[in-house]
Structure formats: C-alpha cells, structure tokens
Amino acid sequence: MEVNANQLAQRLKQGAPGLVLLHGDEALLMLEAADQARSAFRAAGAQERQVFTVERYFDWSELTHSSGSMSLFATQQMIEVRLPKKPGVELGEPLAQWVETLSEDVRVIISMPRLDKRLQSSAWMQRIESASIKTWVVPIYSIDFDRLPQWIGQRLAAQDQQAEPRLLDFLAQRVEGNLLAAHQEIQKLALLCPPGLLDEAQVRAVVLDVARYDAFDLCDAMLEGDAARTLRCLAGLQAEGQAVPLVLWAVAQALRNLAGLCRLLKQGEPWAQATRMVGLFAPRDKPYRAALDRLRAQHWAAPLKIALRDAAEVDRMSKGITHDSHLLDAWHGLERIVMRVAGVALPEPEALTH
C-alpha cells in the first residue's frame, strides 16, 4: 500500500504496519518520516532497535539472524535497514527474500534513495509489497520552490508563529534547496522571536542566506520565466565553484528537450505523447509547459536557435578553445542563454563588441 508522506503520522495513529519502506532524496523529510515510524513502533511495543546499513558486500546472514532472535525484554523488536544507494537486483532480491521471512513480532523501517518507475515496478519490489507482513511504501517528494513558502508557513504555524506572504517569499529565497538549513532557521525564529505575527525587520536580521542550488534548479527557473530566481541560481552555482561543463550540460539538455517538444507539438502530437518521446515524465514536464505557453506568444525557433548557438560557444570556451567571441567568458555565456530563454530581451551580440 502506498501512503502519502503528509498523511503518514495520522495513518500511524490509526495502527502501525509491520514494515514502512521510505524512498526519497530529501534528507530532512526522510528523517522526519523515519522518526514518525519509530515512535509508532515503540508505542506498539517494539522497544529494542537494531540498525543495519546495506551495501554491496553486506552479510545478509546478520539480518536474518537478528530478525529471528527475539529479545528477552520486549514483545517485539524494531529493525532499521538503510540503503545509501538505489538498490539493483543484487540488493533488491535478497532484501525481498528477507522481508518474505519476517514474522509479526518484527517491525521494520527500510530507507533508500528515491526509486524511479522502473525500480518501483521491479520484481523484487513487487515481492516486498506483496509479502505477508503488512507493508506501507512512502515516497518522499522534494519541496518545489513554488510550494516552499507554504511549507515554511506550515512549519511556523506549528510553533505558533505567522508571517506575511512577502516575508514567506523572502524566507524561501534564503533557504531554497536546503531544507535542513530551513528547518534550523525556522527553529531559530521560535527561539528568538515571540509567538504571533513575525516582524519583518527582525526576521531579516536573524535569518542567514543558506540557499543551495543545483543545475536543475537553474533550468526550472529558466523554463518558468522567473528571471530573478534564474540569476540567483546562476550566481549561487558560480559562487559554489560548480564546473561550467556540468551546468552547461543541464541547460543544453533542457534546450534540446524544449526544441523537441516544440517540433512534436507542431506536428500534432498530444502533450503526453510528446513528453514521453523526449524522455520527460511528471512532474519534470511542468516547467516545460510553462516555457511553451510563454514561447507560443512569439516565434520560438529564434530564441532557441540563438541559445543553442551560445551553448556551443560556451562549450568551446570551457575547453579552452578561444577565438573572437561576443561572450566575455563562459559564465557570461551561460547568463545570456538562461536569461534569453527566461524571456529577458537582450542586446544582439554585435552590440556587445562596441
């Protein structure tokens, strides 16, 4: 049974299953979901807890022996199995085989990185879900930037504090991409600010700029036409010392996907079919829909053609192949690319040479 992460705490109050399988890449939300499962299992009588980290050469006999040995001091035992990397068949099959041997006296929490659709429908995953022990599968989704202010508002409300929408947007910008830091900043506000409506000046003085970005955040902001956030992402990546080729690869891939979607839709393909053909699946297709809605109001081919031309130039510059160019450096080239696709009108290259 798949359980929504936001409903996990409430569902656990109604009765805990034998096994909770968590998969996701957001560390804070994974930790909180595991804490909720632990509390429910302890309330059900599982006071003894053992933790195993499963990697490539893990000795599965240790896990089998542990689950088969009952404690003298507790009616149930709790076993946590942590997989630092996505499991393939070499780990998934023995994990499924172990789960199929579990008794009702064992409560289990399994944590692993986010599983794609292929792994979710794999044979070993199906065996885990259909085992005799009652199993809940809980996918942990990251918090998108457009949902981050609401998420922060909910966390503040839980500690009897409120903030105006503008202040929530400010907090979201300061902690974007770093929920663990966001959690710490929210807790700091509970200690340093009184309950009730938060004072904007006081919050700005307390909260640090701990935002972290990756190349995919940059692409999403670019596609959604959010110029201010696009610049913040690009500046953050440059300040963190990200390699230009890595950022360029993500941007160029987004441009190729966008060009492919434009071509397929023009040929009459429906949206769902077009996104599958270029390898996009929900929710990753959402920014592309926003970009297409914006580009349809103009001739999409021209800005994409110029952006791809600049991407080729940035690629040459990042490899040390220099010649007469309208770009100052590789980061300047990236800025022109992302801002053009975000919808910002830029001067033609010739204007930059004077």
N, C-alpha and C positions, 0 to 999 in steps of 0.2 A: 504494500500500500504506500502511495506517495503522499507525504504530508507537507503542507506549506510551512516554511520556516517561521512565518509570522504567527502561525496558529499552534506551533509545537508546544509551548508552555501550557496553553489551555487544554490541548488534547492530552497531555501527560497528566493533568489533574483528574481527568476522567478515567484514567487507567493506563499504566505503562506497558509497553510491549516487551517482548523478550529481547529484541535487537533493534537498535537505532543505527542506521547507516547514513552518515553525513558526507556529502561531497560538495566541494566548493573551493574557491581560491581567496576568499575574503577572510583573513585571519581572525579579526575581531568577531565576526558573526559566527564563524566556526567554533571559536572558544565559548561564546555565549550559549550556543545550541548544545554543545557538549556539557556545559555546566548544568543546563536545564535537565538533560537526560540523567546526569549523575544524581542530582537532587531527587528526582522521581524514583530512581532505582534504590537510593538509600531509604527513602520513605517506604518502599515496598519490602525492605528487609535485607538488601544487599549491602552489608556494611564493609565487607572485605573487598579490596580493589587491587587488581593487578594490571600493569600496563606493558604492552609489547609493541615494539617498532618493527614492522615487517619490511625487510629489504631483500635484495636479490638472493642472498645466501642464508636466509632465515631458516632456523631449525624448527620445523613445524611440530616436531615431537614435543617441544616445550609447551606450545599452546595446547596441544591435545592432552598432555599430562595435567596441565593447570585446570582445564575445564572439566576434567574427570575426577579431580580431587576436591572433595567437599571440605569446608572449614569446620573445625570443632566448635567455633564460637559464633557462627552465623548460619541462618537457614538458607541463604542464597549468597552467591558471590558475583562480583562485577568484574568483567574483563574488558579492557580497552585495547583495541587493535588500531595502530596508527600506520598508515602507508604514506611515506613522504612523497612518492611519485605515483603517477597513474599506473594502475596495475594492468599488465598484459595477461596473456594466458598463463605464463609461468607463475604468476602470483594469484591470479583470479581463480584458477582451477583448484589449487589446494585450499584457498580461502573458502570457496563454496563447499568443498568436501568437508572441511572442519565445521562449518555452520550446520550442515545436514546432520552432524552427530550430536548437536547440543541438546541438553535436557532443559526442562522448565525451571530447574534450580539455578540456571546461569542467566545473568543479564549482560548484554554485550553492547558496546559502543564501537562502531567502526568509523574511522575518519580517513578521508582520502581526497586528493585534488579533484577538481570538477571533472565529471565524466561527460564526454561528448555523446551524441546519439548512438554512435556505433558501439561504444562500450556499454551504454545503458541497455542496449538490446542484445548484448553478447550472451552466449550460452551460460557462462559461469554466473553472470549477474542474474539471469533468469532463475538459475538454481537457488541462489541466495533468497530471492524474493518469494519463491515457492516452497521454501523449507518449512518443516513442521513448526518451528519456533516462530511466533508472531513477529513480523518484520515491518518496520517503517523505514522508507527511503526518504531522506530530507535533502533536497537540493538547496544549496545556499547561493543565492544570486548576489552579485555586486550591486552597490547602490549607484545608479546612474546620476550624472551631475544634475539633471533636471529634477530628480527626486531627493537630492541631498538636503536642500533647505527644509523640506517637510520632515525628513528623517531627523535632522537636528532639532526641529521644533518639538517632535515627539519625545526626544530624549530630555529636552529642557522641561517639558511638561511633567515628565516622570519625577523631576526633582523640584516641582512647584515653581517653575520659572517660565516666563513667556518672553517673546521677542517680536518686534515688528518685522514684517516681511523684508524690508530693506536690510535690517540687521541680520536676518537669517541668510540672505544672499551674501552679505559680507563674510559671515562665518563659513559658508560653503566654499567661497573662493579661497579662504585661508587654509582650509584643511582638505581640499579636493584631492582625491586619490590616496588618502592616508587616513582610513577610518580609526586605526589605533590612536593616532595623534588626535583625531577629532574627539574620541572618547575621553582622552586625557584633558583636552581643553574644556569640554563640557563639565567634567568633574571639577576642574579648576574654577569654573564660573559658580558652581554650587558652593565652593568654599569661600570665594572672595566677594560674591555679590549676594544681596538679600533676595528672598523669595519675591515673586511677583514680576512685574514688567521690568525687563533689564534696561539699564541706562546705556545708550549707545556709546557715549564718550568713555564710560568706564569699561565697557566690553572691548572697545578698540585698544585701550591701554593694556588690557590683560592678555588678549589673545595673540599668539605668535603666528607668523606666516609659516606654516608647516606643510603647505601643499606639495604634493609629489605628482608628477605626470609621467606618462609613457607615450610612445609614438601613436598608439591607438586613440588616446585622449585627444591628441592633436588632430588626428584625422576626423574624429567625430565632430569636434568644434568647427573644423573647416567645412565639412559637409553640411552642418546645420546652419551655416552662415553667421555664427557668433564670432565676429571679428575680434572683440576684446578678449574673449577666452582663448581664441586661436593664438593671439600674440602672447598671452600669459603662458600657455603651454609651450610654445616655441622657446620663449625666454627661459622657462624653467628647465627644459631639456638641455639647452646650451649651457646654463649655469651648472647643471649637474654633470657636465662633461660627457654627455651622450655622443656616440660616434655618428658623424654625419651619414655614412652609408646605411646605418640601421634605420635612422629616421627617414632618409630618402626612400628606402625600400618600402616602408609602410605607406608613405604618401603616394609614391608611384603606383603601388598596388591599388590604393583607393581610387586613383585617377583612371586606371585601366578598368576597374570594376564599373566605375561610373560611365565611362565611354561605352563599355559593353552593354550596360543596361539601356543607355540611350538608343543604341543601334537596335537592340532586340525589341524594345517597345515601339520604335518607329516601324518595325517590320510587322507589328500587330501581335506580338507575344503578350499574354497576360502577365501581370506583375509577379505572381507566384512562380510561374514557369521561368520567367526571365531571371529572377534572383537565383533559382536553383541552377540555371545554366552557367551563371558566373560564379557559383560556389558560395552564395550568401544565404544564411538562414536566420530566422528570427532569434533574438532581437537585433542582430547585427545589420539587418537591412533597414532599420528605422532611419538612421542618418542619411542614407542614400535616397530614401523617399523625400526627405526634406530638401536635399540638394536638387533633385529632379524637379520638384514643384517650383523651386526658385529659378532654375535654368530654363524651364519651359517658357518663361516670360521673355527670354532673349534667345539668340542663336547659340545653342550650347556648344556647337563644334568649335567656334573660335576661341573661347577662353580655355577649353580643354586642350586644344592644339597648342596654344602658347604655353600652358602649364607643363605639358609633356615635353615641349622643346626645352624649357628651362630646366626640367628634371634631368634631361640628358646632359645639359651643360654643367649642372651641379655634380653629376656623376663623374664627369671628366675632371672637374676641379678637385673633387675629393680624392682622386687618384693621382693628383699632381700633374695632370696634363693641362697646361695653361697656354692660352693664346688670347688674342684680342677678344674681350668679352664685355658685355654690358653689365655683368654682375661684379660686385665688389669682392665677394668671397662666397663660399658655399652656403653659409648661414643666411647671407643676404639673398641668395638664390632661393633657398627654402622659404624665406619670408615672402618673396614675391609670388611663389607658387601658391602657398596656402591662403594668402590674402586675396589673390585673384579668384580662387575657387570659392572663398567665403563671401564673395560679392563686392569686394572693395575695388573701386576704379583706380587703376594705377597708370602712371605715365608710360608711354611707349618706350621701348629700350633706347631708341635713338636720343630721347630727351635726357637720358642719364649720362650721355657721353660728353655733353657740353658743359 
